[in-house]
Amino acid sequence: MKFRDQLHPTWQQILSAELSTLDEIQAAIDSQNYLPERDLVMRALSSDFASAKVLILGQDPYPNPKYANGLAFSVSRDMEKIPASLRNIYQELNSDLGLPIPKHGDLSSWAKQGVVLLNRTLTCRVGESNSHLSVGWSAFTEACVKALAKSDVIAILWGNNAQELARYFDPTRLITSAHPSPLSAYRGFFGSSPFSKVNRALLALDREPIDWTL
């Protein structure tokens, strides 16, 4: 299956100028053993663009075949071990909103409510983080982010990599902090209250807040 065919038709239209780039990326990596599985690569862009309310921008897929599933930071519901960054996200979710810490790592219920869980790079070689930085994903996902910014989406940008695209967002629709990884979470991620800030911003736009319960 072609990556372009996994896009929701609304995304296909919005990214029409980028589809040839997408084809080139697929041609460059198709002979490799990469993650996530081919039919999950564009999962974050498989919903109607008009439903998008929030962007959470990750870095690249988990390099572990058991983890990568096409949604940034998310893992399948049956994974017993939750990745460290996601555990820190859950800790902040509990601190911010008082919600119980989930026992699974599946964030698809957020995606169904209009949270776009997009990585900056959408594939990587098995076992190798950041191994597809040079294949063209940055330009493609920047086009995605620019389109979302124009539609008044609220952006959560964690860490320097994601914050390279902060310039596209109005300050009233931008939430930034350190990355939730164990290396940086104590430098400003913990205590940043991103989830309550998102819902306040959505209410200010007369949009339905996100139910962050998992």
One Martini backbone bead per residue (centre of mass of N, CA, C, O) as a GRO file, in nm:
protein
  214
    1MET     BB    1   0.096   0.036   0.022
    2LYS     BB    2   0.054   0.357  -0.004
    3PHE     BB    3   0.091   0.626   0.181
    4ARG     BB    4  -0.116   0.816   0.038
    5ASP     BB    5  -0.361   0.604   0.084
    6GLN     BB    6  -0.371   0.657   0.408
    7LEU     BB    7  -0.488   0.914   0.370
    8HIS     BB    8  -0.704   1.131   0.414
    9PRO     BB    9  -0.868   1.305   0.179
   10THR     BB   10  -0.815   1.581   0.316
   11TRP     BB   11  -0.506   1.542   0.326
   12GLN     BB   12  -0.457   1.498   0.029
   13GLN     BB   13  -0.542   1.782  -0.051
   14ILE     BB   14  -0.355   1.954   0.136
   15LEU     BB   15  -0.093   1.756   0.030
   16SER     BB   16  -0.058   1.760  -0.286
   17ALA     BB   17   0.241   1.888  -0.301
   18GLU     BB   18   0.363   1.622  -0.120
   19LEU     BB   19   0.318   1.341  -0.264
   20SER     BB   20   0.586   1.306  -0.415
   21THR     BB   21   0.758   1.300  -0.160
   22LEU     BB   22   0.624   1.052  -0.039
   23ASP     BB   23   0.705   0.861  -0.266
   24GLU     BB   24   1.013   0.900  -0.229
   25ILE     BB   25   1.032   0.795   0.057
   26GLN     BB   26   0.923   0.512   0.003
   27ALA     BB   27   1.138   0.431  -0.207
   28ALA     BB   28   1.386   0.467  -0.004
   29ILE     BB   29   1.259   0.246   0.233
   30ASP     BB   30   1.122  -0.027   0.124
   31SER     BB   31   1.392  -0.215   0.160
   32GLN     BB   32   1.350  -0.182   0.457
   33ASN     BB   33   1.350  -0.226   0.812
   34TYR     BB   34   1.066  -0.070   0.938
   35LEU     BB   35   0.907   0.190   1.135
   36PRO     BB   36   0.630   0.119   1.116
   37GLU     BB   37   0.419  -0.040   0.972
   38ARG     BB   38   0.316   0.041   0.668
   39ASP     BB   39  -0.007   0.068   0.752
   40LEU     BB   40   0.091   0.296   0.998
   41VAL     BB   41   0.248   0.554   0.909
   42MET     BB   42  -0.037   0.744   0.855
   43ARG     BB   43  -0.227   0.739   1.110
   44ALA     BB   44  -0.229   1.047   1.205
   45LEU     BB   45  -0.368   1.106   0.890
   46SER     BB   46  -0.664   0.929   0.890
   47SER     BB   47  -0.822   1.178   0.963
   48ASP     BB   48  -1.012   1.437   0.960
   49PHE     BB   49  -0.901   1.750   0.944
   50ALA     BB   50  -1.156   1.895   1.075
   51SER     BB   51  -1.110   1.736   1.363
   52ALA     BB   52  -0.878   1.905   1.443
   53LYS     BB   53  -0.746   2.048   1.770
   54VAL     BB   54  -0.472   1.888   1.834
   55LEU     BB   55  -0.111   1.899   1.881
   56ILE     BB   56   0.126   1.630   1.908
   57LEU     BB   57   0.484   1.645   1.891
   58GLY     BB   58   0.710   1.429   1.793
   59GLN     BB   59   0.986   1.262   1.668
   60ASP     BB   60   0.987   0.931   1.662
   61PRO     BB   61   0.967   0.621   1.652
   62TYR     BB   62   0.975   0.353   1.806
   63PRO     BB   63   1.236   0.106   1.769
   64ASN     BB   64   1.025  -0.092   1.874
   65PRO     BB   65   0.813  -0.325   1.741
   66LYS     BB   66   0.611  -0.324   1.995
   67TYR     BB   67   0.547  -0.003   1.985
   68ALA     BB   68   0.507   0.088   1.705
   69ASN     BB   69   0.180   0.263   1.570
   70GLY     BB   70   0.163   0.581   1.443
   71LEU     BB   71   0.153   0.715   1.733
   72ALA     BB   72   0.255   0.940   1.928
   73PHE     BB   73   0.362   0.773   2.230
   74SER     BB   74   0.216   0.524   2.149
   75VAL     BB   75   0.072   0.206   2.240
   76SER     BB   76  -0.041  -0.082   2.277
   77ARG     BB   77  -0.267  -0.214   2.505
   78ASP     BB   78  -0.089  -0.496   2.555
   79MET     BB   79   0.138  -0.343   2.683
   80GLU     BB   80   0.307  -0.372   2.981
   81LYS     BB   81   0.535  -0.176   2.893
   82ILE     BB   82   0.592   0.156   2.950
   83PRO     BB   83   0.727   0.412   2.834
   84ALA     BB   84   0.896   0.663   2.984
   85SER     BB   85   0.762   0.912   2.854
   86LEU     BB   86   0.470   0.815   2.908
   87ARG     BB   87   0.491   0.803   3.212
   88ASN     BB   88   0.538   1.111   3.238
   89ILE     BB   89   0.276   1.198   3.111
   90TYR     BB   90   0.099   1.061   3.326
   91GLN     BB   91   0.205   1.216   3.567
   92GLU     BB   92   0.108   1.494   3.458
   93LEU     BB   93  -0.189   1.422   3.428
   94ASN     BB   94  -0.231   1.376   3.730
   95SER     BB   95  -0.131   1.655   3.830
   96ASP     BB   96  -0.322   1.835   3.653
   97LEU     BB   97  -0.622   1.651   3.669
   98GLY     BB   98  -0.639   1.381   3.858
   99LEU     BB   99  -0.586   1.141   3.694
  100PRO     BB  100  -0.548   0.831   3.643
  101ILE     BB  101  -0.308   0.605   3.590
  102PRO     BB  102  -0.256   0.423   3.339
  103LYS     BB  103  -0.218   0.066   3.233
  104HIS     BB  104  -0.176   0.189   2.947
  105GLY     BB  105  -0.056   0.311   2.599
  106ASP     BB  106  -0.332   0.402   2.464
  107LEU     BB  107  -0.412   0.705   2.253
  108SER     BB  108  -0.666   0.677   2.058
  109SER     BB  109  -0.883   0.847   2.212
  110TRP     BB  110  -0.753   1.114   2.140
  111ALA     BB  111  -0.761   1.092   1.832
  112LYS     BB  112  -1.081   1.073   1.819
  113GLN     BB  113  -1.089   1.392   1.935
  114GLY     BB  114  -0.840   1.554   1.768
  115VAL     BB  115  -0.557   1.431   1.831
  116VAL     BB  116  -0.249   1.486   1.686
  117LEU     BB  117  -0.007   1.216   1.666
  118LEU     BB  118   0.286   1.352   1.562
  119ASN     BB  119   0.571   1.298   1.392
  120ARG     BB  120   0.850   1.429   1.249
  121THR     BB  121   0.924   1.127   1.206
  122LEU     BB  122   0.761   0.834   1.056
  123THR     BB  123   1.038   0.671   1.056
  124CYS     BB  124   1.244   0.371   1.127
  125ARG     BB  125   1.479   0.174   1.205
  126VAL     BB  126   1.532  -0.102   1.353
  127GLY     BB  127   1.686   0.008   1.652
  128GLU     BB  128   1.691   0.325   1.515
  129SER     BB  129   1.708   0.620   1.603
  130ASN     BB  130   1.705   0.872   1.368
  131SER     BB  131   1.743   0.707   1.075
  132HIS     BB  132   1.523   0.917   0.899
  133LEU     BB  133   1.610   1.227   0.879
  134SER     BB  134   1.714   1.224   0.549
  135VAL     BB  135   1.436   1.138   0.368
  136GLY     BB  136   1.198   1.397   0.411
  137TRP     BB  137   1.005   1.436   0.661
  138SER     BB  138   1.034   1.729   0.760
  139ALA     BB  139   0.889   1.867   0.521
  140PHE     BB  140   0.624   1.713   0.544
  141THR     BB  141   0.550   1.779   0.848
  142GLU     BB  142   0.558   2.083   0.816
  143ALA     BB  143   0.311   2.097   0.632
  144CYS     BB  144   0.117   1.985   0.842
  145VAL     BB  145   0.160   2.203   1.060
  146LYS     BB  146   0.081   2.449   0.894
  147ALA     BB  147  -0.211   2.360   0.847
  148LEU     BB  148  -0.292   2.344   1.147
  149ALA     BB  149  -0.228   2.639   1.225
  150LYS     BB  150  -0.448   2.765   1.025
  151SER     BB  151  -0.689   2.597   1.205
  152ASP     BB  152  -0.655   2.649   1.525
  153VAL     BB  153  -0.464   2.468   1.653
  154ILE     BB  154  -0.340   2.317   1.934
  155ALA     BB  155  -0.005   2.325   2.058
  156ILE     BB  156   0.222   2.061   2.159
  157LEU     BB  157   0.566   2.136   2.242
  158TRP     BB  158   0.822   1.901   2.303
  159GLY     BB  159   1.099   2.030   2.271
  160ASN     BB  160   1.324   2.133   2.032
  161ASN     BB  161   1.224   1.984   1.783
  162ALA     BB  162   0.928   2.086   1.792
  163GLN     BB  163   0.999   2.404   1.838
  164GLU     BB  164   1.080   2.470   1.540
  165LEU     BB  165   0.742   2.516   1.484
  166ALA     BB  166   0.630   2.758   1.661
  167ARG     BB  167   0.604   2.997   1.444
  168TYR     BB  168   0.306   2.899   1.338
  169PHE     BB  169   0.196   2.996   1.622
  170ASP     BB  170  -0.004   3.129   1.823
  171PRO     BB  171   0.042   3.195   2.155
  172THR     BB  172  -0.262   3.104   2.231
  173ARG     BB  173  -0.179   2.807   2.065
  174LEU     BB  174   0.078   2.755   2.271
  175ILE     BB  175   0.263   2.468   2.409
  176THR     BB  176   0.558   2.460   2.614
  177SER     BB  177   0.840   2.231   2.681
  178ALA     BB  178   0.989   1.998   2.790
  179HIS     BB  179   1.063   1.685   2.755
  180PRO     BB  180   0.939   1.364   2.879
  181SER     BB  181   1.198   1.257   2.912
  182PRO     BB  182   1.424   1.153   3.149
  183LEU     BB  183   1.642   1.378   3.059
  184SER     BB  184   1.405   1.643   3.076
  185ALA     BB  185   1.148   1.655   3.266
  186TYR     BB  186   1.296   1.829   3.510
  187ARG     BB  187   1.316   2.102   3.302
  188GLY     BB  188   0.968   2.159   3.270
  189PHE     BB  189   0.748   1.944   3.241
  190PHE     BB  190   0.701   1.932   3.520
  191GLY     BB  191   0.427   2.154   3.581
  192SER     BB  192   0.299   2.253   3.286
  193SER     BB  193  -0.006   2.186   3.225
  194PRO     BB  194  -0.116   2.103   2.922
  195PHE     BB  195  -0.414   1.997   2.946
  196SER     BB  196  -0.553   2.244   3.074
  197LYS     BB  197  -0.455   2.448   2.862
  198VAL     BB  198  -0.597   2.329   2.621
  199ASN     BB  199  -0.891   2.352   2.729
  200ARG     BB  200  -0.890   2.656   2.760
  201ALA     BB  201  -0.831   2.720   2.462
  202LEU     BB  202  -1.080   2.579   2.344
  203LEU     BB  203  -1.295   2.743   2.498
  204ALA     BB  204  -1.202   3.018   2.371
  205LEU     BB  205  -1.300   2.879   2.077
  206ASP     BB  206  -1.564   2.711   2.115
  207ARG     BB  207  -1.452   2.425   2.202
  208GLU     BB  208  -1.424   2.109   2.274
  209PRO     BB  209  -1.292   1.943   2.507
  210ILE     BB  210  -1.073   1.716   2.629
  211ASP     BB  211  -1.078   1.377   2.714
  212TRP     BB  212  -0.799   1.244   2.895
  213THR     BB  213  -0.910   0.984   2.951
  214LEU     BB  214  -0.789   0.619   2.969
   0.00000   0.00000   0.00000
